Structure formats: C-alpha cells, structure tokens
Amino acid sequence: MSGVGGVEGTGIERGEGAGVDRAERTAGWAEAALREHATETEHPTREEQVLERIDRARRRKARVKEEHITMAHGAGGKATQALVEAVFLEAFRNPLLEPLEDGAVLGVGSSRLVFTTDSYVVSPLFFPGGDIGDLAVNGTVNDLAVCGSRPLYLSAGFILEEGFPVEDLRRVTASMTEAARAAGVQIVTGDTKVVQRGRADGCYVNTAGVGLLERPISLGAAGARPGDAVIVSGPVGEHGVTIMLARGELDIEADLVSDTAPLNGLVCALLDACPDTVRCLRDATRGGVATILNEVARASGVAVVVEEDAIPVRPGVRGACELLGIDPLYVACEGRMIVVVDGSAAGTALAALHAHPLGEGAALIGHVKDDPPGLVLLKTAFGGTRIVDMLVGDPLPRIC
C-alpha cells in the first residue's frame, strides 16, 4: 500500500509541477508575443512609415511656400492645388466652391445649372489639330459636360496685344465659331481688352459657360467607391506632346495632332447607357491622368489602382515622352476624360464609349480599392507597384 501511496503521491506532485510549468511557459509565451507586438507597433515597416508620412503631409493645411508666382503654379499639379486651396479657396470659400469641381452646380428655381470658366494662354496659338480658339470652346464645353450638364451658352473674352495681326484674330474667331457649332452651343456675350506691345503673348482667351442639368445625377471626385472601375476614354498625352513639338525647340519629329474635341456627345451617350452607375467624370487637362486620379483618390478617401499596360498611349507620344524623360500620365489631354463607374457596369460603359467616334480607344485601366486611402498605385509592366503622385513642377508649360 505504501508503494501505491508513494506512487500516487509522487504522481500528484509531478502532475502539479507539470501544470505549473505549463502555466509558466504559457505566461512566458504570451508575454513574449505582447513584447513582440509592442516592438512591431513601435517600429512599423518602411512601407507603413512612408504611407504615414504621405498621410500627414496631405492632412496639413495647404500653404504657398513661394513668395512669388512661378510657372509651376499654373501646371495643374501640387503647386496649383496649393495656390487654389491656400489663396483662392481661403478667400472665396463657400459651399458651392468648396468641392473644387470643374463647374459649380447652381439651383435656379426648379432648374439646376452648371457654371464654369477657364482661360487659355497656349503657345503657339496655332498647332497641329487646332488652335487657341477651338481649344477655348472645347475646354469650357468639356468642363460643363463632365459635370453631367448639357452645355448651352458661352462667353468669350479676349486680351489682345498691340500689334497682333487682325488676320490671326479672324482665324481664331472662325475656329471658335466652328467649334461652337460642332458642340451645339452659342457664344452669346464677350469682352475685348488691348494691352501694350510686350505685355501679352499675342492673344489670350477667356471663356465661361452655362449648362443645364437635365438628369437627377450628382457627379464628383468624392463619389468613387471600392469596387468601381476606372476608364479612360482614349489614348492619353497627345495634346501636351503636340504643343511641345509645335514650338520647334526640340529636334523631334512625330506625326501627332492635338486631341482637342468637345466631349458632350460622348458624355451623353455614356450617361444614357449607365444612368445610375457613373460616379465621376473628369477631363484630363493640366496635370494629366495622374493628377485627376489623385484628386479622385483624395476626395473619396479610396485607393485607385491602375495597370500600366492597360493605359492607351500612341507610339509617337510614348516615344517622345521617353526621349524627354516625361511620364505620359502627367501630360495634358484636351479631348479625353476619366470615367469612374460601378464595377458591375464597366462593360456597358465601355460599349457605350466604343460606339462613339471620340471613345473608340476607350480602355479599362484600373479599379478603386479601399486601401491605402488617398493614394494612386500603378502596377508596372515589370510586375512591381509604385505610388503615382500629383504632378510636381512644370514639365510642359503653356499647354492650354
């Protein structure tokens, strides 16, 4: 019995000791895991650090660091955004202006109108595929159209330099007349100023426009949602590269013409096909496609992920950009738009765009994700991923 009792006693003692050991080991493992987690929290990965720095920078209040205006402030990128937010929005802030869309939506009685304005200082005034005249009309028509409205009326203001040839002015006004006819709008009011020789570059044009919102829709950069598809209506970068080559400063030859065109017919066809699923439309002018995608990502608090191989770029544009070290994503277009549409309607949207002459080259280039919010990511042709930020600097001055 004593042997049995001894064994039993020993067994109990050993069992209790093993339980204590296990408890201690478990406690030690838990403490180690907590310490490891705390270390990871204290020392985030390099990627997390970069994303946090970007987020902190974007949360800062916009300010203009420069004491004087530079050409970069007119390029449509970060400098332009800072100027608009820190100076103009700060001075003129109101609910109609704050969205910073291409036009303001105004309620007038039972109607909704869209109002927009733009100024054109392109150099040279005449270039392959267009001139400052049709550029001014098409640009304002497009700003009205991507807000979802039917463009109706334009104003035209001219700042002319002493010595500017009257025949060139006739060419400009003839182009505006033809562009207005093609877009189905009328130029109904205007203004003319003349400045001394050397105070302007021949001719500057300002156009403002009014359009009617006939559909019960609200389009805007803040409307993108995870799962949406991102479409571009055609090859990018043609206008900016055409303008640069037309200056004759570079020994590069390419068979390119500006893509300037009125987009209101294309927008109408798209909205007819997808009346309830289009979230956002933007014409990709200054700052190019990259800047537009960043505006959408920031305004909506989403990630926009695009495929490099899916972005349509004509060989002549790609070749010129490679020679100059410029990314086509940052080069301005004047007849292309970015479409953000519910992912389930992407096929319908593409079919509607392809059926229109100005949308034959439309392509699905990416999708909207929920993370990392506020960023545009490009999946490169080599299988990597990089952040595509807004335009910095001024690679293509005076393109519109």
C-alpha positions in Angstrom: 0.0 0.0 0.0 2.8 2.3 0.9 4.2 1.7 -2.5 1.0 2.5 -4.2 0.5 5.5 -1.9 4.0 6.6 -2.7 3.4 6.3 -6.4 0.1 8.1 -6.2 1.7 10.9 -4.1 4.5 11.2 -6.5 2.2 11.2 -9.4 0.1 14.0 -7.9 3.2 16.0 -7.1 4.6 15.6 -10.6 1.3 16.5 -12.2 1.0 19.7 -10.2 4.6 20.5 -11.1 3.9 19.9 -14.8 0.8 22.1 -14.6 2.8 24.9 -13.0 5.5 24.6 -15.6 2.9 24.7 -18.4 1.3 27.7 -16.9 4.6 29.4 -16.6 5.5 28.5 -20.2 2.1 29.8 -21.4 2.5 33.0 -19.5 6.0 33.4 -20.8 4.9 32.8 -24.4 2.0 35.4 -24.0 4.4 38.0 -22.6 6.8 37.4 -25.4 4.1 37.8 -28.0 3.0 41.0 -26.4 6.5 42.3 -26.3 6.9 41.4 -30.0 3.7 43.1 -30.9 4.7 46.2 -29.0 8.0 46.2 -30.8 6.3 45.9 -34.2 4.0 48.7 -33.2 6.9 50.9 -32.1 8.8 50.0 -35.2 6.4 50.0 -38.2 7.6 48.7 -41.5 9.2 51.0 -44.1 6.1 50.9 -46.2 3.9 51.9 -43.2 6.3 54.7 -42.4 6.1 56.0 -46.0 2.3 55.9 -46.0 2.0 57.6 -42.7 4.3 60.4 -43.8 2.3 60.9 -47.0 -0.9 61.0 -45.0 0.5 63.5 -42.5 1.6 65.7 -45.4 -1.8 65.6 -47.0 -3.5 66.5 -43.8 -1.6 69.7 -43.4 -3.3 72.9 -44.3 -2.3 74.0 -47.8 0.1 76.9 -48.0 2.1 78.6 -50.7 5.8 78.5 -49.8 7.0 80.7 -52.6 7.0 84.5 -52.3 6.3 84.9 -56.0 4.1 83.1 -58.5 6.1 80.6 -60.6 5.1 78.7 -63.8 4.6 75.6 -61.8 1.6 77.3 -60.1 -0.2 77.0 -63.5 0.8 73.5 -64.4 -2.2 71.8 -62.7 -0.2 69.8 -60.1 0.7 70.2 -56.5 1.7 73.8 -56.8 -1.6 74.7 -58.5 -3.5 72.8 -55.8 -1.7 74.6 -53.0 -2.3 78.0 -54.7 -6.0 77.3 -55.2 -6.6 76.0 -51.7 -4.4 78.4 -49.8 -5.2 81.6 -51.6 -8.4 81.4 -53.7 -10.4 78.9 -51.6 -9.4 80.6 -48.5 -10.5 84.0 -49.8 -13.7 82.9 -51.6 -14.8 79.9 -49.5 -18.5 78.9 -49.8 -20.4 75.6 -50.2 -20.6 75.9 -54.0 -16.9 76.4 -54.4 -15.6 74.0 -51.8 -16.0 70.8 -53.9 -13.5 72.3 -56.4 -15.1 70.5 -59.3 -14.9 71.6 -63.0 -18.0 73.6 -62.6 -20.4 74.9 -59.9 -23.9 73.4 -59.7 -26.4 76.2 -59.1 -30.1 75.9 -58.2 -32.2 78.4 -60.1 -35.9 78.0 -59.4 -36.7 74.4 -60.2 -33.7 74.0 -62.6 -30.1 73.1 -61.9 -27.4 74.9 -63.9 -23.7 74.3 -64.1 -21.4 77.3 -64.4 -17.7 77.3 -65.3 -14.9 79.5 -66.6 -11.4 79.0 -68.0 -8.6 81.0 -69.5 -6.4 79.9 -72.4 -2.8 81.1 -72.9 -1.4 78.3 -75.1 1.8 78.9 -77.0 1.9 78.6 -80.0 -1.5 79.9 -80.8 -1.9 77.6 -83.8 -0.8 73.9 -83.6 -1.5 70.6 -85.4 -5.1 69.7 -84.8 -6.3 73.0 -83.5 -5.6 76.5 -82.2 -6.4 78.6 -79.1 -9.9 79.3 -80.5 -11.3 75.8 -80.6 -9.3 74.9 -77.5 -11.1 77.6 -75.6 -14.6 76.5 -76.7 -13.9 72.7 -76.3 -12.3 73.2 -72.9 -15.3 75.0 -71.4 -17.8 72.7 -73.1 -16.0 69.7 -71.6 -16.0 71.2 -68.1 -19.7 71.6 -68.4 -20.2 68.1 -69.8 -18.2 66.2 -67.2 -20.5 67.8 -64.5 -23.3 66.0 -66.3 -24.9 69.0 -67.9 -25.9 69.9 -71.4 -23.7 72.9 -72.5 -25.8 75.8 -73.8 -24.1 79.2 -73.8 -20.6 80.6 -73.7 -19.0 84.0 -73.2 -15.7 84.9 -74.9 -13.2 87.5 -73.5 -10.1 88.5 -75.5 -6.9 90.1 -74.2 -5.0 91.2 -77.3 -1.5 92.5 -77.5 -0.8 95.6 -79.5 0.5 94.6 -82.9 -1.4 91.2 -83.0 -2.4 90.5 -86.7 -6.1 91.0 -87.4 -6.0 88.1 -89.8 -4.8 85.8 -87.0 -7.7 87.1 -84.8 -10.1 86.2 -87.7 -8.6 82.7 -87.8 -9.1 82.3 -84.0 -12.8 83.5 -84.1 -13.5 81.3 -87.1 -12.2 78.3 -85.2 -14.4 79.3 -82.2 -17.4 79.6 -84.5 -16.9 76.1 -85.9 -16.2 74.5 -82.5 -19.3 76.1 -81.0 -21.4 74.8 -83.9 -19.9 71.3 -83.5 -20.7 71.3 -79.8 -24.2 72.7 -80.2 -23.5 75.9 -78.1 -23.8 79.6 -78.7 -21.3 82.3 -77.9 -23.7 85.0 -76.6 -21.5 87.6 -74.8 -17.9 88.7 -74.5 -15.3 91.4 -73.9 -12.1 92.7 -75.5 -9.1 94.4 -74.0 -5.9 95.5 -75.7 -2.6 95.8 -73.8 0.7 97.4 -74.8 3.2 95.5 -77.0 5.2 93.1 -74.9 2.5 92.8 -72.2 0.9 89.7 -73.6 1.7 86.8 -75.9 -0.4 87.9 -78.8 -3.8 86.7 -77.7 -5.3 85.3 -74.5 -8.9 84.0 -74.4 -11.2 83.5 -71.5 -14.4 81.5 -71.9 -17.2 81.0 -69.4 -20.1 78.6 -69.9 -23.6 77.7 -68.6 -25.1 74.2 -68.9 -28.4 72.7 -67.9 -28.5 69.6 -65.6 -31.4 67.6 -67.0 -30.6 64.3 -65.2 -31.1 63.6 -61.5 -27.5 62.9 -61.0 -24.6 64.2 -58.9 -21.2 63.6 -60.3 -18.0 64.4 -58.4 -14.5 63.3 -57.4 -15.8 62.4 -53.9 -18.2 59.8 -55.3 -15.8 56.9 -56.0 -16.3 53.7 -54.0 -14.3 50.5 -53.6 -15.2 48.1 -56.4 -15.7 50.8 -59.0 -14.0 50.6 -62.4 -11.7 53.3 -63.8 -11.9 54.0 -67.6 -10.0 56.4 -69.8 -11.9 57.5 -73.0 -8.9 57.2 -75.3 -5.1 57.5 -75.8 -3.5 60.0 -73.4 -0.9 62.7 -73.8 -1.5 63.8 -77.4 -2.3 67.4 -76.8 0.6 68.2 -74.5 3.2 66.4 -76.6 1.8 68.1 -79.8 2.1 71.5 -78.3 5.7 70.9 -77.1 6.8 69.7 -80.5 5.0 72.5 -82.3 7.2 75.0 -80.5 10.1 73.8 -82.7 12.5 73.9 -79.7 13.2 70.1 -79.9 14.7 68.1 -82.8 11.9 65.5 -82.6 9.6 64.7 -85.4 6.3 62.8 -84.8 3.0 62.6 -86.7 0.9 63.9 -83.9 -2.1 66.2 -83.6 -3.9 67.6 -80.6 -6.8 65.6 -79.3 -8.9 68.7 -78.6 -12.6 67.9 -79.1 -16.0 68.5 -77.4 -16.9 65.7 -75.1 -20.6 66.5 -74.5 -21.9 64.0 -77.1 -19.7 61.2 -75.7 -20.8 62.0 -72.1 -24.5 62.0 -73.2 -24.0 58.5 -74.8 -22.4 57.2 -71.6 -25.0 58.6 -69.2 -27.8 57.2 -71.5 -26.2 53.7 -71.2 -25.3 54.0 -67.5 -27.8 56.4 -66.0 -27.4 55.4 -62.3 -23.9 53.9 -62.1 -21.5 56.7 -63.2 -19.8 58.1 -60.1 -17.4 60.7 -61.5 -16.3 62.2 -64.8 -13.2 64.4 -65.3 -11.5 65.7 -68.4 -7.8 65.1 -68.1 -6.3 68.5 -68.9 -3.5 70.2 -66.9 -1.6 67.6 -64.8 -2.9 64.7 -67.0 -4.5 61.5 -65.9 -2.2 61.1 -62.9 -3.4 64.3 -61.3 -7.1 63.5 -61.9 -6.8 60.1 -60.4 -5.1 61.6 -57.3 -7.9 64.1 -57.0 -10.4 61.2 -57.0 -8.5 59.2 -54.5 -8.1 62.0 -52.1 -11.7 63.4 -52.4 -13.2 59.9 -51.9 -10.7 58.5 -49.4 -10.0 55.5 -51.5 -7.1 53.9 -53.3 -7.0 53.9 -57.1 -5.0 51.0 -58.6 -4.2 51.2 -62.3 -2.4 48.8 -64.7 0.4 50.4 -66.7 -0.1 48.1 -69.6 -3.8 48.9 -69.8 -3.3 52.7 -70.3 -3.6 53.6 -74.0 -0.7 55.7 -75.3 0.1 56.2 -79.0 3.6 55.1 -80.1 4.5 58.7 -81.2 3.5 60.1 -77.7 5.3 57.3 -75.9 8.5 57.7 -78.0 8.6 61.5 -77.5 8.0 61.1 -73.7 10.7 58.5 -73.4 13.2 60.9 -75.2 12.2 63.8 -72.9 12.0 61.8 -69.7 8.3 62.6 -69.2 5.6 60.2 -68.0 2.6 60.2 -70.3 0.3 60.0 -67.3 1.2 63.6 -66.5 0.8 65.0 -70.0 -2.3 67.1 -70.7 -5.2 65.9 -72.9 -8.0 68.2 -74.3 -10.4 65.6 -75.6 -10.1 62.7 -73.1 -11.9 62.0 -69.9 -11.6 59.7 -66.9 -14.7 57.7 -66.0 -15.3 56.2 -62.6 -18.3 53.8 -62.8 -19.7 51.0 -60.7 -17.7 47.9 -61.4 -20.8 45.9 -62.5 -21.4 48.5 -65.2 -17.9 48.6 -66.6 -18.7 46.5 -69.7 -21.8 48.6 -70.5 -19.8 51.8 -70.1 -17.0 50.6 -72.4 -19.5 49.5 -75.0 -21.2 52.9 -75.0 -17.8 54.7 -75.3 -16.6 52.5 -78.1 -19.8 53.1 -80.1 -18.9 56.9 -80.2 -16.2 58.2 -82.5 -14.4 60.0 -79.6 -14.5 56.9 -77.5 -13.2 54.3 -79.9 -9.9 54.0 -78.0 -11.5 53.8 -74.5 -9.9 51.3 -72.1 -10.5 49.9 -68.6 -7.3 50.9 -66.8 -7.9 50.1 -63.2 -10.2 49.8 -60.2 -11.0 51.5 -56.9 -9.9 49.8 -53.7 -10.4 50.7 -50.0 -6.7 50.7 -49.0 -4.4 52.6 -48.8 -6.8 55.5 -48.8 -6.0 58.7 -50.8 -3.3 57.1 -53.0 -2.9 56.1 -56.6 -0.9 52.9 -57.2 0.5 51.8 -60.6 1.1 48.2 -61.3 4.1 48.4 -63.6 4.8 46.3 -66.7 7.6 44.6 -64.7 5.3 43.3 -62.0 6.1 45.9 -59.4 3.9 48.6 -57.8 4.7 52.2 -57.3 2.9 55.3 -56.0 1.8 57.8 -58.6 1.7 61.2 -57.0 0.3 64.5 -58.3 2.4 66.5 -60.9 5.4 68.2 -59.3 6.9 71.1 -61.2 6.2 72.2 -64.7 7.4 69.9 -67.4 5.1 71.3 -70.1 4.4 75.0 -69.7 1.7 76.8 -71.6 -0.2 73.8 -73.0 -3.7 75.3 -72.6 
